[in-house]
Amino acid sequence: MKTICMPLGRRMRLAALLWLGALPLGAQDLAPQVRDSIGGFLTRTARTTIRCGRIGIDSVRGDGRTLTIYADKTCSYIPFREDNVGAIYDGVRHLLPEALRGRRLAIHADGTPIEELVPRPSRSRFDRREPTFTAPSDRPLVVRADAHALPDAGLAGRHIALWQSHGYYFEPKLNRWEWQRARIFQTVEDLYTQSYVLPYLVPMLENAGACVLLPRERDTQTAEAVVDNDPGIGSSRYAETGAWSTGSGEGFAHVRTVYRDTENPFREGSYRQMRTTTRPADTVSAVWMPDLPEAGRYAVYVSYKTLDDSADDALYTVRHRGGETRFRVNQTMGGGTWIYLGRFLFDAGCSPEGCVMLSNLSRKGGRIVTADAVKFGGGTGNVARIVPEAQRRPQIEYRYETSGYPRFTEGARYWLQWAGFADSVYTATGNENDYRDDYMCRGIWVNALAGGSKNAPHRDGLRIPVDMSLAFHSDAGTTPGDSIIGTLGIYYSREGGGRFPNGVSRGASRDLTDLVQSQIVSDIRAAFEPEWSRRGMWNASYYEARVPEVPAMLLELLSHQNFADMRYGLDPRFRFTVSRAIYKGILRYLSFQYRQPFVVQPLPVDRFRARFTAEGRVALAWEPVVDTLEATAVPDRYVLYTRIGDGDFDNGVVVEGRSAVRDIEPGRIYGFRVTALNRGGESFPSEVLSVCRLAESKGTVLVVNGFDRVSAPQDFVCDSLAGFCDAVDHGVPYLEDISYIGSQYEFCRSTPYGDDDAAGFGASRADYETQVVAGNTFDYPARHGEAIAAAGYSFVSCSAAAVTDGWTDMADYRFVDLVLGKQRRTAVARGAMPARYEAFPSALRRRVADYLDRGGNLFVSGAYVGSDPCSGPDAEAGRAFTADVLKFKLRTGRAAVRGVVRGAASPFGSLAGRYEYFHELNDECYAVESPDAVEPACEGAFTVFRYGENNLSAGVAYRDDVCRICTLGFPFEAVRSAEQRRELMRGVLEFFETR
C-alpha cells in the first residue's frame, strides 16, 4: 500500500473537516498542538501585564456554528479591556485551522466569556438595564456641617467599609497575646497595613466626601475618656439644658474596667432623648465634657439610639483648641455603637472649651434626637481573654488577661465587642478561637452595618447603606534574590448564585478588584518600579471576600516578608502613592455605580511663602502641583487655615486664587496651611508656615523651611547580607509612624524562617511596637519662630522651593534661618523615581552664595549639612560650597549617638552651656541618630559647639567684614527644651548683630 505524504497544514485542515466540518460540534475537540498553541499565545498575552504560570485550555465545545474555548482559571487573572479582548480573539482565530476560522468564536476564562470580564466602567458600551450596586441615602451617616464644598464629582454620600489586616490577638494554645504574623523588617503585618489605611487612605476617602467605617480602633492616642449620662468609670461630666427624658431600652454604660466573654457595654446603661425643634429660641442641648489626662489630639466618637422617628440631622458641635467644628449625624442609622466624627486637639483637664454638644435644632420638628455616651481618644485594650476550658491543662492556673497594648493595635474582634456589636458578630467560634473570630468577624460586621438598609432588608442591623468593602493585607512570602512578589487581588462571585441579595451581579466585586489592582500597579510602575509584579485576580472563597453582601475586595498589596518589596514598602512616599491609587480605583468604581462623572482630589500645594505687607498684614501665596498620574486632579479653589499661638487650626476659609492677605495682631505667632479644592474633594495640607510681627522689633528674620524629606530607613544589599540600618538613618516618617516595632537584627539572607518567633532573615526587635514614632511634621518655622520672637525679632517663613524658584528673595532680609532637619539626598531602591531631598541642591547653593556675598547673616542647622553635599554625584561642588561659601568642612558623619552638645570656648561665648537634642525615637520629635561633625574651614571660622561624648566639633561660626554664618551639625528644632532653644537662638542673633 502506497503511503501518501501531505503537508502539515493540509493534514490539520483535513482533520478539522473530519472532526468538525460536516458534523455537529457537540463533543469534538481541537488537535492537541492547536490547543497548545492557543495556550501559549494566551500565556504570552497574559505575561505582558501579569506574572503567571502557563495558561492551559481545559476544553473545547461546539454548538451549531459556535466554537467555545474554555481556558483555565489563570486566564481570568488577565485585566481584560476591550482592546486586549479584541486582540486575543484575533490571535486565537489566527491559530485555528483554516476551516474553523469562519465560525463564531467564544473564549471563556473561569467559566465566563472574556468580554464579560472587562470591568463595566472600562467598557464603551454596556447594558444599562443591568442594575448597578447602589445604596442611596438622602442623608449620609455623618456630614461635616461646615464643609467648604460638596464633592459632587467625588464620594459624597458613599459609605465604605474598610479594614487593615489583622491585629494583636489572644492565642489560647500558647496562653498569650501575640501578632498574627512574624516580626520582620522592622514591622509586623498587623501594624504595617495600618500605615497605609490610617494616615493616607482613610483621609483621602473622607476628603472626597465618603463616610469610612472601620472595625478596628482608628485613633493612636493611648489616653481615653468616656463621658456618659449614666454613672460610670471616670470623672468626666455630662450635663443637659432643657427637659430631656430617659428613653426605653438599653444604652451605653461604662461600669467595667475590663470586659469578658460576651459582656456588652451598650447593654448596661440608658440613653436620653428630646424632640427636635425648628426654632432656635427653643433649642436645648446635651453636653459631654471629658477630663483628659494630657493635652493632645483625641478622636471623638458619639453614640445614640436609633428609633423609628429618629432625626436624620442631629447637630453635634465639637469645641477644641481650634474653635468649633459641627457635624450632622443621621440617627436613623448607626445607633448602638461608636460613630466617629474626627480628631481634634484638646487641652488637658476638664473645661467647657473642650467638649461635645448635641442640639435638638433640626430642619424638621417633632422627631427625636437621642444622647448616649461620647468617647475621646483610642485608649488601651479593655477586653480580657482566657484559655477556653476545653483547652486548659491540669495544674495550671488560668486568668482573664487584657493585651496591655494600645487599642489601635488590637484585632477587630475586640473593638467590635467594645463598640457594642452582638457576640454573633465578633465571635463566630463562641470564644474558642480568637484568630478565626478576628478574620471572620469583619465580613459579618459589614452585613451587620448594612442590615435593615435598602440592600439588606432581610436582616437586622444598623441600616447603614454600605456601598462596598475592602480588606487591606500584605501577603506572606519570599523570593530569592531581589525580585518582587507584588500585588494580588481577591474577590468571590459564586456565592448566592452569583447575585447579591438585592439582585445585582457579584461580578461587581471583580470590577472593583480589577480597577483598584490596575490603578495600584500602574501608579507604582510609573512612579517607583517599572518591573512591579501584578499577580492574579483570584475568584476564591476567602471569608472576607465571600461573606460581605456588598461588593468586596481583598487586597494583598505586597509581601511584608520579602526584602525587595519592603525596600519600597517602608517608604512614606510609596505608601502615599499606593493609597492614592486605591482611592482612585474606588472613586472610579463607585462613580460608575452611581452614573456620575468623577474628579480626583488635587495634590498638596507647593512653593508656599509669607511676607509682611506695608500695612503690617501678612501676604501668603502658593503654587499648585501638577499630578502627572491623573489629569483631572486640578484645583479650582483653595482653603486657607489659620492657627493662633499654641491653638489648633480653624475650619478654614475658601480662597479663589493662589494668594491671600490676612490681618495679624502684633506679638502673636500665627500658623498657616493651605489645601487645594476641586469637585472631587480636598487635598492633603501643605507645610505650615508661621509668622510673628512684634510691636517693637529688632528686625525681621526669614525662616526658610528646607526640610521636606520623608523616606524609608537606610538599607543595604550585598551578596549574603541585606537589611535596614535605622541606627545609621531611621528615615523620616510622614507626621508619625504607627508601624515601626524595632530594629532588624537578622541580616543573613540564608537564615531560614522558623516560625513567628524565629522569623529568619529580616527578624526584628519588638521594643517599639506599642509606641508612635514622631516624623516630619512640616511645622518647624513655628518652633524656630518662637525662639526668634523670644529674642525680640519678628519673623516670616517660606518653603525652600520658594527661594530656589525666585518667589522669595533672601536679600530682602538681614537674617535668614535655614531649616534643614534631616534633609539628605535619598533614593528609592531602584526604578523610576530619581533621588530627592538634597540638603543643598545647586539652585539653593547659588541663592545662598549670592545672599552672603551681599552681606547677609545666615543660620543653618541640620543633621547632614556636611555629609550630604559632600557625597553623591555632585560631591566636588558640594565640598567647594561648604568650604568656600559656608566656611566649614565635614569632619565625619555619624559623629555622635548621645544627643548632647556643649558650648566651646570661642568669640561665641554667650552660648557656653549644655544642650540636649532628641537622639532616640520618641513621640514628640524626630530622632537625630547620626549627626555630622563640622570643622572650621578657614581663618575667621571657629568651633562653637562640641559633642559631649567625644569633643568633635558640632557647630561652626564665621564672621568677616561682609557676612556672618552659623552652621550647626545637629538640627535646632530637635533641641529638647524651649528654654534651651530660646537661649541658643538669642546667642546666634546676638552674634549676627555684633560688629
N, C-alpha and C positions, 0 to 999 in steps of 0.2 A: 504494500500500500504506500502510495506516494505521500510524503509529508508536505503540507502547504505552509509556507512561512509568510506571515503577514506582519507589517509594521505594528508597533505597539499601539499607536493611535487608532488604527483600523480595528485592532483586536478589542480595544476598550469600547469603541462605538458599537461593534457587533455584540459585545457582552451587554451593553446597555439596551440594545434592541431586544436581545433575548430575554433580559430580566424585566425591562420596564416598557419597552416600545409598544407592544400590542396588547399588554395585559394590564389589569387594574394595578395600581401602585401599592395596594394594601400592605403586604407583608414583605416587600422586596427591600433591598439594601444596596448601597454603593459599594464598589470594589474597595478592598482594604487600602490600596495605595491612594485612592481618591480621598478616602476618609482621612488618611494620614496627612495628605497634602492640605486638606481643609483645616485640620487641627493645627498644623504647622503655621499656616497663614494666620489663623486666629491668635496663636501664641505670639507671633511676631508683632501683630497689631496691638495686642494687649501690652506687650513689654515696652511699647513706646510711651505708655502712661503709667503702668503699674509694675510692681515687682511680683511675679507669679511663676508657678510651675507650668508645665506643658498643658495645654488645653486639649482635651480629647473629645471625640464625637461619641456620645452614648448610643444613639440610634438614629435611624433614618426611616421616615414613614411616608407613604404616598396616599393621596386621596384625590381621585379624579385627575385633574391636571395640575395638582399642587404637590411639590416635593418639600417635606418638612425635615430639617436637620436639627437634631437636638444635641447641642453642645453641653459639656459637663458644667458643674456649678462655677468652676473657675472662670468661665467666660463671663459670668454675671458680675464679676468684680470690675469689669471694664466700665469706666464712666462714659456711658453711651450719650452721644449727641447726634443731631440729625446728620452732620457731615460725616462722622465716622461710621454711622449706621449705613449710610449710602455707600461709602467706600467698602465696607465689609460685604454688603450684598454684591457689589460689582466684583470684588475679588473672589468670593466664593463661587459666583456664577461662572467666572472665567476658568475655575478649576474643575467644573463639571464636565462630563463627557459632552461632546458637541450635540448629541441627540437630546440631551436633557436641558440645554441652556434656554430653550424657549418656554419651558414650563414655569409656572408660577412658583416662586421660591419663598419659603418661610424658614427663618433661623430662630431657634429658641435657646435661651440660656436660663437655667434654673426654672425651667418649665414655662417661661414667658417669652413671647416674641420680643426680640431685642429692641424694636422700635418703641415698644411699650415700657421699656426700661429707661428711656430718655426722660429725665425729670420734666414734669409738666411745665414748670416755669422756663425751661430751656427749649420748648417746642414753639415753632412758628404757628402751628395750628393745633388745636385740641378740642375735644368735645365739651362744649360749655354746659351741656346737660349733666355731665358727671359732676356730682357735688364735691366741693372742697370742704376741708375741716375748718370750720369757723366756730367760734364760741363768743358771739357778740353779747355785749352788756352795755346798756345805756350809760352806766356809770361804773368805772373800774373800781377795784378794791380800794386802792389808795391813789389820790391825786394831790400833788402839791398845789395848794390854793394860790400861792403867789408865784407860780411858774411864769417864766418870761414869754413863752410861746408854746402852742400845742404843736408837737412834731407830726403834722398831718401827713408827711411822707416818711414817717419813722415807725415807731412801735407803740404809739399812744393807744391805750386801751387793751393792750395784749397782756396776757398772763402766762408767764413762763416758769415752769418747774425745773430746777437745775440743782445738781449736786456734784460735789468734788470728792470722788473716790471714797475710800473707807475712812476709818478713824480709830483712835485708841479704843480698845475693847477688852472685855474680861474673857480670859481663856480658862475654862474650868479644868481642862486636862492638866494645866500647869499651875492652877490656883494663883493666877497673876493677871494683871492688866498688861497688854502688850500691843505692839503695832501689827497691822495685817501683813506688812512686808518688811523686808530687812532694812537695816540702817546702812545706806550705801551712797557714796558720792555726796556726802555732806547733807543728805536729806533722807526722807522716807516717803513712800508714795502717799501715805495718809495725810501728810502735810504738803507734799510737793504740789499736788494739783490745786491746793488752795492758793498757791502763789500766782496762779492764773485767775482763778474764779473770783476771789475776793477783791484784790486791788485793781483788776483790769476788766474782766468780762462783765461782772455784775454792774459796775458803774457805767460801762458802755451801753448796756441794755437799758439801764434806768435813765441815762442821759437821752436815749432815744424814745423815752416815754413808757417803757414797759414796767409792769409790776413783776418783780422777780421773787420767787418763793424758794426757800432752801430748807432742807430737812436737818441741817446742822447749824449750830450757832455761828453767826457771821461776825460777831464782834470780838476782837482780840484783846479788849480791855478785861483784865482779870478781876477787877473790882466789880461789885454788883450791888444794887439797891432795889428792892421791890416795895412799891407803895400800893396799899390796898384799902378798900373800905372796911374789910374785916381785920380785927386784931391779929397780929402775926409776928413773925421774926423781924427784928429791926426796929429802929426808932423814927422812921420816916413818917410824914404827916399826910393825911387825906382830909380834905375839907370840902364843904358844899355851900353854895348860896341858893336859896330857894327851897321849895318843899319837895325834895326827891323822896322816892319811896323804894322799899326793898322789893325786888322782883321775885316771882315764884320760880323755883327751880334752882339748880346748882350754879355756883360761881367759883371763882378762884379764892383760895386762902393759903397763905404761906405759914403753915403750922408745924412743918417738919424741917429739920436741918438736912436730913437725907431721906431719899425715897427708895423703898424696897419693893421688889416683886412688881405688883401692878398698882401700887399706890398712885393716885392721880390728884395733883393739887387743884385741878379745875373742878373737882367734885367735892371739895371740902369747905366751900365758902358760899357766899351770896354775891349778888350784884345789885346795883342801884339803877333806877330808871326815872325818866322825866319826859313829858310830852314836849314836842317841838313847837316853836313859835316862829312866825314870820316878822314879828315886831321887835326891833332892837330894844325897845324900852322894857319888854317882858323877858329879856334874856336872863337865864341863870347859868351857873357853871359848877362843875366838879373840878377840884384841883388836887394834883398829886405832887408833893414836894419831897424829893429824896434827901436823905442825909448821906452825902457822898464822902467816902473816906479820904479821897485825894482829888485834886484838880486834874482834869484830863478830858479826853474825848470818850463819850459814852454813847452806845446805841440806845435808842428809845423804842421800846415795844409797848403797844397798848393791847388791852383785851376787853371784851364786851360780850354781851349775849345777843345772839341773833333771834329775833322774834318775828311773828307773822307780819306785824306792822312796823318793823324797824325802819328808821330813817336811812336813806341811801347817801346822805351827805353830812354825816356828823362832823362838826368842825372842831379839830384839835389844834391847839396852839402850843408850840414848844418855846419856852423862854430860855435863852442860853447866852453865852458871852458875846455873841454876835448880834443879839437883838431877839426878834421873834420870827418864827417860821410856822406857817399854817398849813394844815392838811385837811382834805375832805376824805373821810373814810366811809365806805359803803357798808353799813352794818347789816344789810340784808344777807351778807355772806361773811364767812370767816369768823363767826362767833365761837368762843370757847377755846381760843388758842392765842399765842403771841403774834401780833401783826406789827411788822417792822415799819417805822416811819423814817428814820435817818440817824445819823451820827453827829453829835454836837459837842462843843467844848463847854464844860461846866466848871464852876469853882467848887472847891471842897466845902463840906458842911451843908447846912440846910438853910435855904434862902428863897424868898419869893422871886428872886431874879433867876433862879434855876428850877423850873417846874414845868408841868404839863397841865393845860386847862382844856376841858371839854365844855362846849357851849351847846345849848339847845336851840340856837338860832338856825333855821333851815329855810329852804325855798318853799317847803310845804309844811303847814302847821298840822298838829294833831297826830303826828307819828310819834314814835318813841326812840329816844336815844338811851343807850344803856352804858353804865360806867362800872368797870371792874378794876382789875389791877393794871399798873404800869410798871414796866421793868426798865432799869437803867443799867447798861453795861452787860458784858458777857458772863463774867463770873467764872467760878471753878465748878467742876463736876459735882453734882449732889445726888446722883443715882448710885446706890450701893448694890453690889452684886455678891453672890455667894455660890460656891460649888453646889450644883443640884444634888439632892440627897442620893440619887441613884449612882452618882459618880464619886461619892465620898469613900475614903479608905478608913478602916478601923484605926482607932487610937490617934487620930489626927483631929485637932480642934479647928473647926472652920468658923469664920465670922464674916458678916457683911463688910464690904470694903468699897469705898469710892476710889476713883482713879487718882485723885490728888493732882490732876492736871487741869490746865485751863479748859473751860468747856468747849472752846472752839477746836480743840484738838480731838475731841471725842467723836465717836461714831454717831450716826443718825439715830440708832436705836435709843440712846439715852436722851438726846434732845427731844425726840418725839414724846417720850414719857413726861419730861419736864414741861413740854408745850401742850399737854392735856389731851393727846390723842388716845383713842381706845387701845387697850392692850392687844386687841386683834390686829392693830396696825403695826405696832413695833415689836411684837414677839410672836411671830408665826409658829415658832417651835415651843411655845409655852415655857419660856425662860430656860430651856435646856441648852441652847447653843447660840451665844451672842454673835458669833461670826456670821452664821446663816441669817439670824434675825436682822443683822445690820444691812446686808445687801438685799434681803427680801423686802424689808420694810419700806424702801424708797419707792418702789413701784406701787405698793399697796397705799402708801401715803399720797401719791399722785391721785389715785382713784378716790381716796377719802377727801381730798381737796375738791375734786370735781363733782362728787356725789350730790345729787339734787339740782345740778345745773342743767341747762338745756341738753347738753350732750351726754348726761348720765342721770336721767330722771329715774332710772330703775334702782338706784342705790341711795342710801342716806349719806350725807356728807356736808361739807362746808359751803357748797353751792358756788364755789369759785370757778368761773369759766376758763379752765386751763386750756391753752392752745397747743402746748407741746411740752415734752420733757427731754432733758439732755443729761446723760451721765458722763462725767469727765474723769477719765482714768489715764494712768501711764502704764502701759503694758510691761510685763516682766519678760526678760530675755536678753541674751548677749550674742554678739557676733565676734568672730576672731578679728584681730587687727583693728582697723579704724573705720569699718563700714557701719552704715546707719541702718537701724531697724525701721524707723519711720512710723507712718500713720495708718491706722486701721479704723474702719467704721463698721458698726454692727447694728442691724435692725432685725425685725421679725414681722413677716407679712402673712403668716399662715394661721395665726390664732383667730378664733371666731369665724372660721370660713373665709378668712381674708378680708373681713369687714369689721370696722369699729361698731359699737352698739348703735351709733347714730346713722349707720349705713354707708359711711364713707370708706373707700378702699384703704386697706392698710398699706397699700403701695405708697401712701403719703409719707410713711416712715422712711422708705427708700429715697424718696425725693429729698427729704430733709437731710438724710445721711450723705447723699451724693453731693448736694450743694455745699454743705459745711465742709466735708472732706476735700472736695475740689478746691474750695477757696483757701483752705489751710495750706494744702500742698502747693498751689500756685503762688501764694504770697511768700512762703518760705523759700521756694526756688528762686523767686525774683529778688528777694531781699537778703537772703542768707546763704543758702546751699542749693546750687543748681542740680545736685545729684540727690536731693532729699527723696527718700523712698515713699512711694504710695503703695500701701498694701491693699488687701482686699476690701470688698464690701460684703460682709458675711450676712446672709439671711439665716440667722442662727437663734436658737431658743434660749438666749440668755435672759435671766429673770428681769433685769432692768429694761430690756428691750421688748419682752413679751407681755409683761403684766400690765403696764400702763394702758388705759383705754383712751389714750390720746396719741398722736404721732410721737414716736420716741426714737432716740438715737443713743447708742453707747459709743463714745469716742475713746479710742486708745491712741493718744497723741504721739507718744514715742515710748522708748523703754528707759525707765529710770535706772535700770541695771546695766545699761550699755554706755560705756565711756564716750563713744563718739557722739551719741545722741545728747548726752548731758553736757558736753562742751558747749553746745548751743542752749540746752535746756536750763542752765543756771544763769543765763544772760537776761537781765530785765528787758532789754530791747526785743529779744526773741519772744518773751512772754507777752509783751505788748502787741507785737505783730500777730502772733497766733490768736490771741484773744480778740483782736480786731477782725481777724479773718472769720472766726466763729460768729461774732456779732453780724458781720456782713452776710454770711451764709444764712443765718436765722432771719435776718431782715428780708433777704430776697425770697426766702421760702414763705414767710408769713405775709409778705406783700402780695404774693401771688394768691394765697388762700383768700385774701380779702379783696382781690382785684383792685389794688391801688398801686399807684406809682411809688417808687422808693428813692430816697436820697440818703447817702451816707453822711453821718455827722463829720464835721471838719477835724483836722489835726490841730493841736495847740499852736498858738501864735508864737512868733519869734521876734528877735531884734527889738525887744521891749526897752523903752528908755523913759526917763523922767527928768524934768528940768524945772527950775523956778522961772516964773514969768516976772515981768517988771512990776506987776501989781501984787506980787507976793503970793500968787497962786501957784499950783503945780500943773504943768502940762505933761501929759502922757501920750505916748504913741507906740505903735507896734506894727508888725507886718504879718500877713497870713502865710501859711506854709502850704506849698503845693503837695498834694498826695499823688505820687507817681503810680500808685496801685489802684486808684479809684477816681474816675473823672468827675463823679457827682459830689465829691467831698469838698465843695467850695463854700466858704462862708459868705453870708449876705448881711450879717449884723454881728455885733459883739456884746458881751456883758462885762461891765467893769465892777469888780467887787472891792470894797474898802474895809480896812481894819484900822482901828484906832488904839494905840497903846498896846497893852497886853490882852486886848479883847480878841474876838474872833471876827471873821469876815461877815459882812452883812449879806442880804439877799441879792444885792447887785442891782444895777440899772442898765438898760439896753442902750447901746451906742450904735448909731447908724454907720459912722465912718471908722477910720483907723486911728483916731486920736480923741482926746477928751481933756478938758481943763477942769480942775476941781479946787474949791476953796479949802484952805487948811488953816488951822489955828496955830499961832506961834507956840513953840515949846512942846508940841505933841508929835509923837512918832506915828506916821501913817504907813500902812502897808497896802499895796495894790496888786491885784492879779486880774487877768483877762481870760475869758473863754470866747470861742468863736461859735456862732449860731448859724443854722440853716434849717430848712424844712425837715431835715432828718434828725435834728436834735442839737445837743451842745457838746463841744469838745471837752477834753481834759483841760485843766487850768494851765496857764503859763507859769513861769517862775514868779516869785514875789519880789517886787521892788518896794523899797522903803525910802521915805524922805522925812526930814525934820528941819523946820526953819526956826531958829532961835530969835527972840526979840533983840537980844544983844549977842551978836555972834562974832567970833574971832576970824571967821572966814567960812568958806564952803568947801567941803570935801566931796569929790566924786568917788563913789564906791562902784567898782566895775566887777560884776559877777562873772568870773571866768570859770566857775566850777559847775559844769552841767553834765559831768560824767555819771553814767550808770553802767555797770558791767559785771560780768561773772568773775569769780576768783581766778587768780593766775593758775594756769595749768601747764603741764609739760608732757612731752612724749619722747620716749627713747625705746630702744629695742625690747627691753624686758620690763621696764618700769614706766608708769604713767599715772597721772592723777592731778589733783587740785592742791595748790600750796597756799592756803589762806594765811599762813604765818608770814609769807612774803607780801601778799596783797590779797586781802579778803574780797576785793572788788568793791563795788558800791551799789547797794540795793536802791530801788526806786522807793523813796519815802521810808519804807521799812521792809524787813524780811521776816516772813512768818513761817518759812520752811526750813531754815538752817537748823541742824541738830548738833553739829560738832565737826571737828577736823577729820579729814580722811587719814587713816593710819596704815592701811594696807595698799602698797603701791605695786606689788609684784603682779604682773599680768597673768602669770600662770597659776596663781593661788586659786584653787577651785572653790566654788560655792559649796558650803556645807549645809547650813540651814539659816534661818533668820537671825540666829545668834552668832553665826560664823559665816559672814557674808562673802568671804573671799576677797578677790580684787575689788577695791573700792570701799571696803568696810570702814565705817566712820564712828567717831565718838558720839556720845549722847548727852553731853554736859550743857547743851543749849536748847534742847528740844522743847522746853516749856517757855522759852524766852523770845520776845520780839526784839529783833536787832535793828537799830536805827540805821538809816541810809541817808541819801541826799534829799533834804527837804526843799531845796531850791529857794531857801528863805534866809540866806546868810547876810544880805545887806542890812537886815534888821539887827542882827547880832553885832555886826561891826558898827552899825549906826548908833546903837545905844551907847557904846563906849565913846564914839566920836562926840555925840551930844553931851555926854557927861564931862568931856574935856572942854566944852564951851564952843564947839563948832557946829554949824549947820551941815546937812549932807543931802545929796541926791544920789540916785543909783541908776544903773543901766546894765544890760547884758553885754558880754564881751563882743558879741556879734554886732551890736550897735556901734561899737568903737571901730572894729575892723572894717565894717562896711561904710563908715563915714557918716553915720547918722548922729553920732555924738563925738565932739572934738574935745579930747582931753586938755588941750591948750586953753580952754575956757576956764580951767580950774587950777588954783595954785597947788592943791593937794589931790593926789589920786591914791586910792586904796584898791589894789588889785587882788581879788579873792581867787585863789587857785585850789584850795582844798586838797583833794586827791586827784586833781586833773593830771592825766598822763596819757600818752598815746596808747590806744587799746585796740586790738584787732580781734575779730571773731576767729573761730577755729580755722576756717578756710572758706572758700566760696566767694559769694558775690559782694559782701559788704566790705568797703575799704576801712582801714584803720581810722579812728576818730579820737577826739578829746586830747589833742596835743596841748600841753601847758602853754607853750608859746608858738603858735603857728606863725608862718612867715609874715602874714599881714599884721598880726599883733606885734611882732618884733619891730616892724617898721614904724608902727604908730608909737610904741614906747620909746624907741630911739629918737624919733622926732620930738616927742614931748620933753624928754630930758635935755636935748640939745637947746630947747627953747626955755630952759630954766625951771623945769618942773620939779616937784617933790613927790617921789613915788615910794609907797609902802607895798611890798609884795610878800605874801605868805602862802605856803603850800608844802605838801609832803614831798613833792617831786620837782621842786623848782630847778634843781640842778641835774638830777639823773634823767629827767625826760628830755630836755633839749639836748643833752649830751649823748643821746643814744638814737638809734633809728637811722633812716636813710639820709637825714639832714643833720647828722651829728656834728660835722665840722662847722657848719654855720651856727648851730646851737651853742657850741663851745665858745665861738667867737662872740656871740651875742652876750652870753653870761659874763665873759671876762671883760669885753670892751665896753659894753653898754651898762650892765648891771653891776660890774666891778666885783664879781665873786667868781670862784671856781669850785667845782664839785670835788670834795674830798672823798666821799664814799656815799653810796646809797645804803639803806638798811643800817643806819647809824646807831639806832637806839631801840630798846624794847620796854623801858621802864616808864616812859611818859613824864619825865621830869627834866626841866632845864633851869639853869640859874644864870643870873646876870654876870657878865665878865667885866673885869677892870678895863675901862675904856673911856674915851670922851663922852660916852653914852651913860655916864654914871648914874643917872636918875633911875635906871632900870635895874639896879642891883637888887637881887632878891630871888626867890624860888617860885617857879611857875609849874603847874601840872596841866597836862593835856590828856584827853581820852585816848588811851592806847590799847584798851581791850574792848571787845564787843559789849554793847550795852544798849539800853532802850532810849537814851537821851541824845546821843550824838554819835556820828560815825566814828569808827576807831582808826587811829593813826598807828599802824602796826610797824612801819619801817620807813621813817622819815630820812631826809637827806642831811648829811653834814656838809656845810658850805664854808669856804675859807676866803679871806681877802685875796683879791687878785692883783692889787696894785697899791701904790702909795696913796694915802688918803682913805683907804678902806681898813676897817678894823673889826675884829670879832666883838659882838655884843652879848651873845649867849653861848653857853656850852651845855651839852647834855650831861646830866647829873651822874650817869654811870661810867663815863669814860673820858670826859673833858673834851670830846670832839666839838668843833665849832658848830653851833646850831643857828647862828644868825650873824649877818654882816651888815654894817652901816658904812656909807661912803658920803663924803662931802668934798666939794671944791667950790670955786667961785661961781659956778653956773647952776649946779643942781645938787640935790640931796636924795639919797636912796637908802632904804632899809629893807633887807631881804631876810625872811625867816625860813628855815628849813622845816618848820612844822606849821600847821595852819592856825591862824589866830583864832578862828571861831571854835576850834577844838579845845582851847584853854577852858578848864573846868568851871571856874567861878567867874561871875560877872564882875566881882571886885577886882580880880586879877586882870581881866580883860580891860577894864577901865584904866587901871594903873599902867598897863603896857601901852595902850593906845595914847594915853596922856604923854608918856615918855617919848613915843615916836613923833607926835605932833610938836612937842617942845623942841626936839632935835631939829625938826624941819624949820622951826621959827628962829633958832639960834644962829646968828651970823657972826 
